[in-house]
Amino acid sequence: MEDILEVYHRPLNPRIPVICMDEASKQLVGEVRQPLPMRPGQPLRYDAEYERRGTCNIFMFCEPLRGYRHVRVTDRRTRVDWAFALRDLLDEKYSAANQVALVMDNLNTHTPGSFYEAFTPSQARRLTERLEIHYTPKHGSWLNIAECELSELGRQCLDRRIDDGQRLADEIRAWEDDRNLRRQPSQLAVHDR
């Protein structure tokens, strides 16, 4: 716990940003019957019966000091999916950073070994060297700020039936864009050059 708290006390540093990462699954649910429309004094009413349409995985990355978050939706939750999500984050969103301090839980897919399953050894080594990994303690995932962001995402965007993976990704992208627009202009200027 002390290690995570020390990482959170670091000042904003675009060269070594502190990024929190967590993931969650979302069940895709379709309607069996058309919902009854809203009327004055009556909310939209859904039938209790529904159709399961699979699941999607949601990777949440957030940089607390900038108020920035990036979300990636995948069909599955495998080591390779995690490796590609991290590679894209490092190479696209944080290409100017020398290293990234990554706070995450110790799920079996969240290891540098996942890079070696997904990429060539040289590319896996390059990605591993760019990470300074800090695992939350067992039963201490509440220390991960990305878990708080996932909770907000669930309440603000995903608290209803969504039947399609692409629609889920579109809804999450709109939520992400809205949340990131609320950043301070000074925070944008420091990193988004």
C-alpha positions as CSV (number, residue, x, y, z in Angstrom):
1,M,0.0,0.0,0.0
2,E,2.8,2.4,0.9
3,D,4.4,1.9,-2.6
4,I,1.1,2.9,-4.3
5,L,0.7,5.9,-2.1
6,E,4.2,7.0,-2.8
7,V,3.6,6.8,-6.5
8,Y,0.5,8.9,-6.1
9,H,2.5,11.6,-4.3
10,R,4.7,12.1,-7.4
11,P,4.3,15.5,-9.1
12,L,3.0,15.7,-12.6
13,N,5.9,14.7,-15.0
14,P,5.1,14.2,-18.7
15,R,8.4,12.3,-19.0
16,I,7.3,9.7,-16.4
17,P,3.5,9.9,-16.1
18,V,1.6,7.9,-13.5
19,I,-1.0,5.8,-15.3
20,C,-3.6,3.6,-13.5
21,M,-5.0,0.6,-15.4
22,D,-7.9,-1.8,-14.6
23,E,-10.4,-3.8,-16.6
24,A,-13.9,-5.0,-16.5
25,S,-16.3,-7.1,-18.6
26,K,-19.7,-5.9,-19.8
27,Q,-22.4,-8.3,-20.7
28,L,-24.1,-7.4,-24.0
29,V,-27.9,-7.6,-23.6
30,G,-30.6,-7.3,-26.2
31,E,-34.3,-6.8,-25.9
32,V,-36.8,-9.5,-26.5
33,R,-39.7,-7.1,-26.6
34,Q,-39.7,-3.4,-27.5
35,P,-39.5,-1.2,-24.3
36,L,-42.7,0.8,-23.5
37,P,-42.0,4.5,-24.3
38,M,-41.7,7.2,-21.8
39,R,-44.8,9.2,-20.9
40,P,-45.2,12.1,-18.5
41,G,-44.5,10.7,-15.0
42,Q,-43.4,7.3,-16.4
43,P,-39.9,6.3,-17.2
44,L,-38.9,4.0,-20.1
45,R,-40.0,0.5,-19.1
46,Y,-38.1,-2.6,-20.0
47,D,-39.3,-6.2,-20.0
48,A,-37.5,-8.4,-17.4
49,E,-36.8,-10.9,-20.1
50,Y,-33.7,-10.3,-22.3
51,E,-31.4,-11.9,-24.8
52,R,-27.7,-12.5,-24.0
53,R,-25.4,-11.4,-26.8
54,G,-22.0,-12.2,-25.3
55,T,-19.6,-10.0,-23.5
56,C,-16.9,-7.4,-24.2
57,N,-13.8,-6.5,-22.1
58,I,-13.1,-2.9,-21.1
59,F,-9.5,-1.7,-20.5
60,M,-9.5,1.6,-18.5
61,F,-6.3,3.7,-18.4
62,C,-6.3,6.9,-16.5
63,E,-3.7,9.5,-15.6
64,P,-5.1,11.0,-12.4
65,L,-2.9,14.2,-12.2
66,R,-4.1,15.2,-15.7
67,G,-7.6,14.1,-15.3
68,Y,-7.1,12.0,-18.5
69,R,-8.5,8.6,-19.3
70,H,-8.4,6.3,-22.3
71,V,-10.7,3.3,-22.7
72,R,-10.3,0.4,-25.1
73,V,-13.0,-2.2,-25.8
74,T,-12.0,-5.7,-26.9
75,D,-13.9,-8.9,-27.6
76,R,-11.9,-10.9,-25.0
77,R,-9.7,-10.6,-22.0
78,T,-6.5,-12.4,-22.8
79,R,-2.8,-11.8,-22.2
80,V,-2.4,-10.8,-25.9
81,D,-5.3,-8.3,-25.7
82,W,-3.7,-6.7,-22.6
83,A,-0.3,-6.6,-24.4
84,F,-1.8,-4.9,-27.5
85,A,-3.8,-2.4,-25.3
86,L,-0.6,-1.4,-23.4
87,R,1.5,-1.3,-26.6
88,D,-0.9,1.1,-28.2
89,L,-1.1,3.2,-25.1
90,L,2.7,3.5,-24.9
91,D,3.3,4.0,-28.6
92,E,0.4,6.3,-29.4
93,K,-0.7,8.2,-26.3
94,Y,2.6,8.3,-24.4
95,S,5.2,8.1,-27.2
96,A,7.0,11.2,-25.7
97,A,7.3,9.7,-22.3
98,N,10.6,8.1,-21.3
99,Q,8.9,5.6,-19.0
100,V,5.4,5.1,-17.6
101,A,4.7,4.3,-13.9
102,L,1.8,1.8,-14.2
103,V,-0.4,1.1,-11.3
104,M,-2.5,-2.1,-11.7
105,D,-3.7,-5.2,-10.0
106,N,-1.8,-8.4,-10.2
107,L,-4.2,-10.3,-12.5
108,N,-2.4,-13.2,-14.3
109,T,-2.6,-11.4,-17.6
110,H,-1.0,-8.2,-16.3
111,T,2.7,-9.2,-16.6
112,P,5.6,-8.4,-18.9
113,G,5.4,-12.0,-20.0
114,S,2.3,-11.1,-21.9
115,F,4.3,-8.9,-24.3
116,Y,6.4,-11.9,-25.2
117,E,3.3,-13.9,-26.1
118,A,2.1,-11.1,-28.4
119,F,5.3,-9.6,-29.9
120,T,8.8,-10.4,-31.0
121,P,11.3,-10.5,-28.2
122,S,12.9,-7.2,-29.1
123,Q,9.6,-5.4,-29.2
124,A,8.5,-7.1,-26.0
125,R,11.7,-6.0,-24.3
126,R,11.3,-2.4,-25.6
127,L,7.8,-2.2,-24.1
128,T,8.9,-3.8,-20.8
129,E,11.7,-1.3,-20.4
130,R,9.3,1.6,-20.7
131,L,7.2,0.4,-17.8
132,E,7.7,0.9,-14.1
133,I,5.1,-1.5,-12.7
134,H,3.4,-1.0,-9.3
135,Y,1.0,-3.7,-8.3
136,T,-1.8,-3.0,-5.9
137,P,-1.8,-5.3,-2.9
138,K,-4.0,-8.3,-2.7
139,H,-7.5,-7.2,-1.5
140,G,-6.3,-3.6,-2.1
141,S,-7.6,-3.0,-5.6
142,W,-9.5,-0.1,-4.2
143,L,-6.2,1.8,-4.2
144,N,-6.3,1.8,-8.1
145,I,-7.8,5.0,-9.3
146,A,-8.7,3.3,-12.6
147,E,-11.1,1.1,-10.6
148,C,-12.9,4.3,-9.5
149,E,-13.0,5.5,-13.2
150,L,-14.6,2.1,-14.2
151,S,-17.2,2.6,-11.5
152,E,-18.0,6.1,-12.9
153,L,-18.2,4.7,-16.4
154,G,-20.6,2.0,-15.2
155,R,-22.9,4.5,-13.5
156,Q,-22.7,7.3,-16.1
157,C,-22.7,5.3,-19.3
158,L,-23.2,1.6,-19.0
159,D,-26.1,1.3,-16.5
160,R,-28.5,0.1,-19.2
161,R,-28.8,-2.6,-21.8
162,I,-26.4,-2.4,-24.7
163,D,-26.7,-5.1,-27.3
164,D,-23.7,-4.7,-29.6
165,G,-19.9,-4.4,-29.1
166,Q,-19.6,-1.6,-31.6
167,R,-22.4,0.4,-29.9
168,L,-20.7,-0.2,-26.5
169,A,-17.4,1.1,-27.9
170,D,-19.1,4.2,-29.4
171,E,-20.9,5.0,-26.2
172,I,-17.7,4.6,-24.2
173,R,-15.8,6.8,-26.7
174,A,-18.4,9.5,-26.2
175,W,-18.1,9.2,-22.4
176,E,-14.3,9.3,-22.6
177,D,-14.3,12.4,-24.9
178,D,-16.7,14.2,-22.6
179,R,-14.7,13.4,-19.4
180,N,-11.4,14.4,-21.1
181,L,-12.9,17.7,-22.2
182,R,-13.3,18.7,-18.6
183,R,-9.5,18.8,-18.1
184,Q,-7.9,22.1,-17.1
185,P,-6.4,24.0,-20.1
186,S,-3.0,24.1,-18.3
187,Q,-3.0,20.3,-18.0
188,L,-3.7,20.0,-21.7
189,A,-0.8,22.3,-22.6
190,V,1.7,20.3,-20.6
191,H,1.2,17.0,-22.3
192,D,-0.7,17.3,-25.6
193,R,1.9,18.9,-27.7
